[in-house]
Amino acid sequence: MDKRVVDVLSLLEQEWRRDHRLEDLATSVNLCPSRLEHLFKQAMNRSIREIVQGRRLEEAAKLIAATYERISEIVYFVGFRDVSNFNHAFHRRFGMSPREYRLATHESALRSTPAAGSTKVSQKPPSQND
Protein backbone atom coordinates (compact mmCIF):
# COMPACT_ATOMS: atom_id res chain seq x y z
CA MET A 1 0.00 0.00 0.00
CA ASP A 2 1.23 3.50 -0.81
CA LYS A 3 3.00 5.04 2.21
CA ARG A 4 1.03 8.27 1.76
CA VAL A 5 -2.24 6.38 2.10
CA VAL A 6 -0.88 4.62 5.19
CA ASP A 7 0.11 8.01 6.65
CA VAL A 8 -3.37 9.44 6.05
CA LEU A 9 -5.01 6.32 7.51
CA SER A 10 -2.82 6.63 10.59
CA LEU A 11 -3.78 10.28 11.02
CA LEU A 12 -7.48 9.50 10.58
CA GLU A 13 -7.23 6.65 13.10
CA GLN A 14 -5.59 8.90 15.70
CA GLU A 15 -7.88 11.87 15.12
CA TRP A 16 -11.13 10.24 14.03
CA ARG A 17 -13.36 12.77 15.83
CA ARG A 18 -11.76 15.77 14.17
CA ASP A 19 -13.08 17.22 10.92
CA HIS A 20 -10.38 16.83 8.29
CA ARG A 21 -10.33 18.81 5.07
CA LEU A 22 -9.25 16.81 2.05
CA GLU A 23 -6.92 19.65 1.02
CA ASP A 24 -5.14 19.55 4.39
CA LEU A 25 -4.78 15.76 4.31
CA ALA A 26 -3.40 15.92 0.77
CA THR A 27 -0.95 18.68 1.68
CA SER A 28 0.27 16.65 4.66
CA VAL A 29 1.45 13.91 2.27
CA ASN A 30 2.52 16.21 -0.59
CA LEU A 31 -0.29 15.29 -2.98
CA CYS A 32 -3.06 17.18 -4.67
CA PRO A 33 -6.53 16.35 -3.28
CA SER A 34 -7.73 14.46 -6.37
CA ARG A 35 -4.61 12.27 -6.41
CA LEU A 36 -4.97 11.44 -2.73
CA GLU A 37 -8.63 10.52 -3.27
CA HIS A 38 -7.67 8.30 -6.20
CA LEU A 39 -4.86 6.52 -4.31
CA PHE A 40 -7.05 6.09 -1.25
CA LYS A 41 -9.98 4.66 -3.19
CA GLN A 42 -7.62 2.36 -5.09
CA ALA A 43 -6.00 1.02 -1.90
CA MET A 44 -9.04 0.90 0.38
CA ASN A 45 -11.97 0.45 -2.02
CA ARG A 46 -13.62 3.21 0.03
CA SER A 47 -13.33 6.97 0.07
CA ILE A 48 -11.73 8.92 2.90
CA ARG A 49 -15.18 10.16 3.87
CA GLU A 50 -16.52 6.58 4.03
CA ILE A 51 -13.61 5.48 6.23
CA VAL A 52 -14.14 8.36 8.66
CA GLN A 53 -17.89 7.88 8.76
CA GLY A 54 -17.48 4.13 9.33
CA ARG A 55 -15.17 4.71 12.27
CA ARG A 56 -17.53 7.25 13.80
CA LEU A 57 -20.48 4.90 13.39
CA GLU A 58 -18.56 2.06 15.05
CA GLU A 59 -17.63 4.27 18.01
CA ALA A 60 -21.22 5.51 18.28
CA ALA A 61 -22.52 1.93 18.26
CA LYS A 62 -20.16 1.01 21.10
CA LEU A 63 -21.34 3.99 23.17
CA ILE A 64 -25.01 3.36 22.39
CA ALA A 65 -24.65 -0.26 23.49
CA ALA A 66 -22.56 0.42 26.58
CA THR A 67 -24.19 3.56 28.01
CA TYR A 68 -27.49 5.29 28.54
CA GLU A 69 -26.08 8.60 27.30
CA ARG A 70 -28.51 10.53 25.12
CA ILE A 71 -28.09 9.48 21.52
CA SER A 72 -27.88 13.13 20.41
CA GLU A 73 -24.94 13.63 22.77
CA ILE A 74 -23.21 10.57 21.32
CA VAL A 75 -23.84 11.86 17.79
CA TYR A 76 -21.98 15.09 18.46
CA PHE A 77 -19.29 13.40 20.57
CA VAL A 78 -18.27 11.07 17.73
CA GLY A 79 -18.06 13.92 15.25
CA PHE A 80 -21.34 14.01 13.39
CA ARG A 81 -22.83 17.46 12.98
CA ASP A 82 -26.41 16.48 12.32
CA VAL A 83 -28.59 13.93 14.15
CA SER A 84 -30.76 13.23 11.11
CA ASN A 85 -27.76 12.42 8.90
CA PHE A 86 -26.37 10.24 11.67
CA ASN A 87 -29.65 8.35 12.02
CA HIS A 88 -29.78 7.63 8.28
CA ALA A 89 -26.13 6.53 8.16
CA PHE A 90 -26.57 4.38 11.27
CA HIS A 91 -29.64 2.67 9.83
CA ARG A 92 -27.82 1.97 6.55
CA ARG A 93 -24.87 0.47 8.45
CA PHE A 94 -26.64 -1.54 11.16
CA GLY A 95 -30.11 -2.11 9.70
CA MET A 96 -31.91 -0.43 12.58
CA SER A 97 -32.22 2.95 14.24
CA PRO A 98 -29.83 3.91 17.07
CA ARG A 99 -32.71 3.57 19.55
CA GLU A 100 -33.58 0.08 18.27
CA TYR A 101 -29.89 -0.85 18.43
CA ARG A 102 -29.70 0.27 22.07
CA LEU A 103 -32.78 -1.72 22.98
CA ALA A 104 -31.51 -4.81 21.17
CA THR A 105 -28.03 -4.68 22.69
CA HIS A 106 -29.27 -3.93 26.19
CA GLU A 107 -31.88 -6.69 26.01
CA SER A 108 -29.27 -9.09 24.68
CA ALA A 109 -26.94 -8.20 27.56
CA LEU A 110 -29.72 -8.75 30.08
CA ARG A 111 -30.57 -12.18 28.61
CA SER A 112 -26.95 -13.30 28.66
CA THR A 113 -26.15 -12.12 32.21
CA PRO A 114 -27.62 -14.32 34.97
CA ALA A 115 -29.08 -12.56 37.98
CA ALA A 116 -27.09 -12.70 41.21
CA GLY A 117 -27.47 -16.13 42.77
CA SER A 118 -29.27 -17.47 39.70
CA THR A 119 -28.00 -20.02 37.23
CA LYS A 120 -30.42 -19.19 34.44
CA VAL A 121 -32.27 -16.16 33.20
CA SER A 122 -36.02 -16.18 33.39
CA GLN A 123 -37.75 -15.53 30.09
CA LYS A 124 -40.85 -14.09 31.77
CA PRO A 125 -41.03 -10.95 33.86
CA PRO A 126 -41.56 -11.39 37.61
CA SER A 127 -45.19 -11.36 38.70
CA GLN A 128 -46.52 -8.83 41.15
CA ASN A 129 -47.16 -11.63 43.66
CA ASP A 130 -43.46 -12.59 43.92
Residue, then its C-alpha position, 0 to 999 in steps of 0.5 A: m500500500d502507498k505510504r502516503v495512504v498509510d500516513v493518512l489512515s494513521l492520522l485518521e485513526q488517531e484523530w477520528r473525531r476531528d473534521h479533516r479537510l481533504e486539502d489539508l490531508a493531501t498537503s500533509v502527504n505532498l499530494c493534490p486532493s484528487r490524487l490522494e482521493h484516487l490513491f485512497k480509493q484504489a487502496m481501500n476500495r472506500s473513500i476517505r469520507e466513508i472510512v471516517q464515517g465508518r469509524r464514527l459509526e462504530e464508536a457511536a454503536k459502542l457507546i449506544a450499546a454500553t451507556y445510557e447517554r442521550i443518543s444526540e450527545i453521542v452523535y456530536f461526541v463522535g463527530f457528526r454534525d447532524v442527528s438526522n444524517f447520523n440516524h440515516a447513516f446508522h440505519r444503513r450500516f446496522g439495519m436499525s435505528p440507534r434507539e432500536y440498536r440500544l434496545a436490542t443490545h441492552e436486552s441481549a446483555l440482560r438475557s446473557t447475564p444471569a441474575a445474582g445467585s441465579t444459574k439461568v435467566s427467566q424468560k418471563p417478567p416477575s409477577q406482582n405476587d413474587 
